[in-house]
Amino acid sequence: MNSLVTYRSIQPELVATIAARLLDIGSDSSSSEETIEASKALLTTLVERHPAQVDQARLARVSAGKETADSLVNQDTSSMAFVNAYSADAAARIRSIPPLLRAMGMSAGDDEDIEMEENVEDRQSAVEKILILLGDDDKTVVEALYKHVEQSSAKFLEVLQPATYIATIAPVFDTVKPVPAIRSQHLAFISRLDHFTLSEDDSVNTFMSLVFPSLLATANRPCFSQNEWSILEQGVFAKHELTSSSELKKAIGQAKSANTSDKVEGTALNPILMNAVAGMFSIYE
């Protein structure tokens, strides 16, 4: 088994099968201590070489309602981060963030990238899980993620790709009952970006996909809270040419004056915004 696990070009499907079997054996209460230790050693090797496949095997066990012995996989390995990204425990999801960022080729809190061996498969898997965490419904998870990339926002967006990032968080904005505590975290990140980070097309897409839908508030759809207005005014509204149109500024002012309290559920539809959008796009002609 060791020869197979350490083979140079083992197929991903076979890795997942082996990992699943080792997890079964190591988690079986009837297995001897020697067998469990052997399973753990083999799984450790698989984690080092193929964390994505071990991740899949563990998730399959979770989906099937099977318990896995925690001691089988080192809690400090990147594989645990791949699994923890799906955990029902917010604290576990938060713990997964630094290893996932490192797997993406980023640092986990400073401005320097960490040198890592190139592994496209694991990098893509880490990106997918970071995107899941971006859409998390627990504000502490989203807050922790943005805190880790605060000094490397441009790099973070470059790795994820602006269009993918926008599409991932858009549901947080395009909903009848948004959660200001989470939405404000996204707005704060967007507000840290500037025109050197976002192309003109990406800037337009950011505004139209995230900010604009909330400005079109109705009685059943809250506009921005006071904290969110403050973030927008210091960031998106202040930095981007998108909001330089006098018509759009007027429409935004009306939206704010109609919804300046966190207790206000929403406003009537702001029709001036529709005409203002035409003026907004004219700056790019």
GIGI-V812374 format. One record per pair of residues at least 6 apart in sequence whose C-alpha atoms are under 8 Angstrom apart, sorted by the first residue. I is the first residue (numbers start at 0). J is the second residue. Records with the same first field share a line. If there is no record, write none. Layout:
I->J ; J
//
This chain:
1->41
3->9
4->14 ; 41 ; 44 ; 45
5->44 ; 45
11->49 ; 52
12->52
14->45 ; 49 ; 52 ; 53
15->52 ; 53 ; 55 ; 56
16->56
18->42 ; 45 ; 52 ; 53 ; 56
19->53 ; 56 ; 57 ; 60
21->38 ; 39 ; 41 ; 42
22->38 ; 57 ; 67 ; 71
23->67
24->30 ; 34 ; 35 ; 38
25->34 ; 35 ; 36 ; 38 ; 39 ; 68 ; 71
26->35 ; 66 ; 67 ; 68 ; 71
35->71
38->71
39->70 ; 71 ; 72
42->53 ; 71 ; 72
43->72 ; 73
45->53
46->53 ; 76 ; 77 ; 78
49->121
50->77 ; 78 ; 81 ; 121
51->78 ; 81 ; 120 ; 121 ; 124
53->78
54->78 ; 79 ; 81 ; 82
57->67 ; 82
58->82
60->66 ; 67
72->79
73->79
77->98 ; 99 ; 102
79->95
80->92 ; 94 ; 95 ; 96 ; 98 ; 99
81->95 ; 99 ; 124 ; 125 ; 128
83->91 ; 92 ; 94 ; 95
84->91 ; 92 ; 93 ; 95 ; 96 ; 128 ; 129 ; 131 ; 132
85->92
86->92
89->137 ; 139 ; 140
90->140
92->132 ; 140
93->140 ; 143 ; 144
96->107 ; 129 ; 144 ; 147
97->106 ; 107 ; 108 ; 147
98->107
99->125 ; 126 ; 128 ; 129
100->106 ; 107 ; 125 ; 129
101->107 ; 113 ; 115
102->115 ; 121 ; 122 ; 125
103->121 ; 122 ; 123 ; 125 ; 126 ; 158
104->112 ; 113 ; 114 ; 115 ; 122
105->111 ; 112 ; 113 ; 154 ; 155
106->112 ; 113
107->147 ; 148
108->146 ; 147 ; 148 ; 149 ; 150
109->147 ; 148 ; 150 ; 151
110->150 ; 151
126->159
130->164 ; 167
132->140 ; 141 ; 144
133->141 ; 144 ; 167 ; 168
134->141 ; 167 ; 168 ; 171
135->141
136->181
137->181
138->180 ; 181
141->181 ; 184
142->181 ; 184
145->184 ; 188
148->155
149->188
152->188 ; 191 ; 192
153->192 ; 196
156->164
161->197 ; 201
162->201 ; 204
165->204 ; 205 ; 208 ; 209
168->185
169->208 ; 209
171->177 ; 178 ; 181 ; 182
172->182 ; 209 ; 210 ; 212 ; 213
173->209 ; 212 ; 213
174->220
175->219 ; 220 ; 221
176->219 ; 220 ; 221
177->220 ; 221
179->223 ; 224 ; 227
183->226 ; 227 ; 230
186->227 ; 230 ; 231
187->230 ; 231 ; 234
189->234 ; 235
190->230 ; 231 ; 233 ; 234 ; 235
191->234
193->238 ; 239
194->202 ; 238 ; 239
202->239 ; 241
203->241
206->241
213->220 ; 221 ; 222 ; 223
214->222 ; 223 ; 251 ; 254 ; 269
215->222 ; 268 ; 269 ; 272
216->222 ; 265 ; 266 ; 267 ; 268 ; 269
217->265 ; 266 ; 267 ; 268
218->264 ; 265 ; 266 ; 267
219->264 ; 265
220->264 ; 265 ; 266
221->263 ; 264 ; 265 ; 266
222->254 ; 258 ; 264 ; 265 ; 266
223->255 ; 258 ; 261
224->258 ; 259 ; 260 ; 261
225->259 ; 260 ; 261
228->255
231->237
236->242
240->282
241->279 ; 280 ; 282
242->248 ; 279
243->279
244->275 ; 278 ; 279
246->271 ; 272 ; 274 ; 275 ; 278
247->271 ; 272 ; 275 ; 276 ; 278 ; 279
250->269 ; 271 ; 272 ; 275
251->272
253->269
254->266 ; 269
257->266
258->265 ; 266
//
